[in-house]
C-alpha cells in the first residue's frame, strides 16, 4: 500500500539566479574573459505495472552545474553535481586550467549582446499537475493502461507492462554579457507494451503512449491501452515478402525518422564540415515542391518549445524547406560564424561541453489526403509501421533500415510483413515523396504526416 | 580531479563522509516497510574529453558526477530512489522513498558488512597527475589528426578525440555484502571525411578499454586508428550500391561480433526470459544455432571495455556459456532474476549510473574460434557479401528480428572479394540466424573497444568478438541487384 504522497517537488535550499550569476562573476575573477553557467535540476517519477502488479517505482531528483569559460579565443568547459562552495571552486579552477590547453579559434565566443533575449509570452511548458496525483493514483493510471491492452484481445496474455512517468525540470542560464534566463518544463506520459501470441507460437509486441506537458491533456489510459493492443495484434502472423520495388507508405511515427535525418543533415556542425548531403545546398531545390518543413521553437505547449536557446538567444520560427527549396540550416553561434551566417537560435546546451544544435518543433506541413485515401490509391505496396536499426548515412544520404508493416493490395491493408529492409538514398527519396497526408499530430517535438515514397527497394526473400 | 586511489572504500569514507553506521541506518530505513533485500550503490565518476577538429584543440571538458541509488526489492517489485546530495538526511529520505514499494513489518537490523575479497584486478589504476595526463592525451589526438591527413590528399576533415572516465563504486547490501571497485575507461577515436569531386564518404575508427594512456603509446597507437579511419573513407568513395535480398554472408573477425550481441545476446538476458517476453524463452537445452557455434559472455577479460571486477550489484563477474555447440545453455542474470528464477547470479547486473535500476546486461560477448581457414571461407562463396565493419544494431527481442548496419562490406564474386559496397542493413531472426552458420574461422578476434549497448534507456560499455564466419543465407538491405 502507498500512503505517502510524492515529495519530489519539495526543494530544499532552492537555487536562484543569484547563485548562478555569482559563479559567472567568480569565473571572471579567476581570469576568464567571458563565462557562461548553466544550472539544471530535475525530478522524476516512474512506475511500471506488469500483469497488474507494481514492478518498479522510482522517484528522485538531481541538480548539476555546467560552466563554459573563454580566455580570448580559447574555450573550455566543466560540469559537476557537487554544488558546495568547494565543488563550485573546483568547477572554476578546472575550467581555467583546461582552457590553457585549447587552441585559439577566431570563431569562438559568446553571442553579441544585442542578440540575447527570451520570448516574453508564457509558452505553457510547465504544469504542476504532473505531480498532483498521489502515488497510488499514478500507479492506477499505469495499471489501467496495461489492463485496457490486456483486455482488448484474447491473444494478448503477456505484457511488457504499463507505465506512468512524470518529470519536471528547471534551468537557469547566465553569462558574462548580461543574459540571465530561467525556464521550467514538465512532462508526463502513460504507455502500454502488450505481447500477443498465436496458438502456434510467434510472439509480437508493440507499444503505444500518450505524452503531454500536463496531466489533463493525456489521452485516457483506456484509449492508449486499446491502441497498443490494436498495433500489437495486427503484427501477428507476419511473413516475409520477395525483394522488389513498390511504393512505401510511411505511417506518421515512422515518417518522423525521415525528418530526423533531414534535421541531422542541416545541423550546422555537419554543414560547416561539409559532412552532410545537404551542405552547401542553401537556396537550391533539394526536394519535391510538395515538401515544406518548419522549425518552430515558439509554439505554446510544444515539446520542442523554449523561451531561449542554449546560448540565451530567443527561439524563433523558420521555414527550413520551402516547397522543396532549402531555406535555412539549424545553427548556433559557432557554426553560424563558421558559415558567415546568423545563428538561427538553435543552440542546445547540456551540462558538459560546447553548445550543440537542436531543433524546436520540427515538422512537415500537411497535405490534403487522408491516410486512408493514400493507401486506397495504391495497387501493390507496403504500409511501413516499424523501423529498426541506425541505417542512415548523413554524408552520402544512404538509407537502409529493418522494417515491418502491412502489405497493401488493391488499396487495402492485407497481411503483416516482417524481416525485410527498406533502402534508398535520401537525396532521391526527398524528390520521390509522391503524397503528403493531412494527419499532422504533435506527439513529440518532431512530427510528420503519413507520406508515400516511390522508388525504394524492399529486400526480403 | 584527484589521482585515483586503489583504496576505493577509503575514498568514499574519507572524501564523501560515509561510514558503516550510516550505511546500516540507510539499509534499515530502506527495509522499514519490509522487503526481501535492499542495497545502496554509491558512485563517483570523473570524466574528461578532448577534441581536435580542423587541426585545432576545439573542445576540452571535464566533469564530476556523484550520487547514490537506493533500492528495495520485495518479490518481483523494485522501489528505487537516488540522490546526488550524500548528506545523511538526504540518504535517509531516499531510503524511505525506496521503501514505499514494500508493505509489511520492518525487517531486522543490518549489522556489519563482509567486504568482498580483493578484486580480480582486471584493470590498472592511474597514478599520474591530471595536467601531465592532459598534455599526453592532447599529443595522442594531435598524432591521430596528422596521420589521418597524411594518409591521402582526399581526406578533407579530421576529428580526433580522447574521452576517459574513472568510475568509483561502492555497493552495500542488506545481506551484509559489501564491494568496491575503481574502473578506468578510455577511448581514442578518429573520424574523417574524404572528398573526391562531388563524391563524399566518411570513415571512423577508435578503440581502447579499461586501460591507461600507455595502451595508446604501445598497443594501439593513434596512427593505427587514424589510418584505419582514412582507409575506410577513401575506400567508400568508390563504393557501389549494396545488393538487395537473401544471399550467403561472410562476416569478418572482431567487431562483426555485434551480430551475436543482437541476434542472441539480448534475447538471453534473464529478465526477458523470466517474463517470457523473449523469442528465446523456454529454449534452454534446444538447438538454437549450428553445432559449430559456441557463444560466451565473459566479464573477466583483463582490460576489456566490457569487463568488470564486480558488477553494479557488487557480484563478481564470470565467464558464462550461453550457447555450446549450438545448444542453448544459459542466461545472463542479475540478483533479482537469479532469485526469482532459481538460477545462478552470473554477475551481469549492470546500470548506467546511480540514477538507474540495475538489470541483466552483457559484458564481452563472443563466439569461440572454429577450424576453418578464413581464406577458404571466402573461396566457398559463389556470390555473396563480405562484411568487415559495422555501425550499430538493434533487436526486437520478442519476435527475434535483429538488424546490424554494415559500414564496410564487399561483394564476393566467384570466391573472390571484389567491389566495396555502400552502407547496408542486414536483417535476420535471432533464434534462426545462427543455424545457417556453416563455417567458423580459426581467427577469433575481439573488437577494438568501442561498443556501447543501450537497453531500456540505459547505456553501458560492452565488448564483442567473433572469428570469420559464413552464414549460408541472410537478407542484405541494399538497393542494387
Interface residues (C-beta under 8 A of the other chain):
Chain A: X1 X2 X4 X7 X50 X53 X54 X55 X56 X57 X58 X59 X60 X61 X62 X63 X64 X66 X75 X76 X77 X78 X79 X80 X81 X82 X87 X90 X94 X97 X98 X99 X101 X102 X103 X104 X105 X135 X158 X160 X195 X202 X203 X204 X205 X235 X238 X243 X273 X274 X275 X277 X351 X352 X353 X354 X388 X389 X390 X391 X393 X395 X396 X398 X400 X401 X402 X404 X418 X419 X420 X421 X422 X423 X424 X425 X456 X457 X458 X459 X460 X461
Chain B: X1 X47 X49 X50 X56 X57 X58 X59 X60 X61 X62 X63 X64 X65 X66 X67 X76 X77 X78 X79 X80 X81 X82 X83 X84 X93 X94 X97 X100 X101 X103 X131 X134 X135 X138 X156 X157 X193 X195 X200 X201 X202 X236 X242 X244 X245 X246 X275 X276 X277 X279 X355 X357 X391 X392 X393 X394 X395 X396 X398 X399 X401 X402 X403 X404 X405 X422 X423 X424 X425 X427 X428 X429 X475 X476 X477 X478 X479
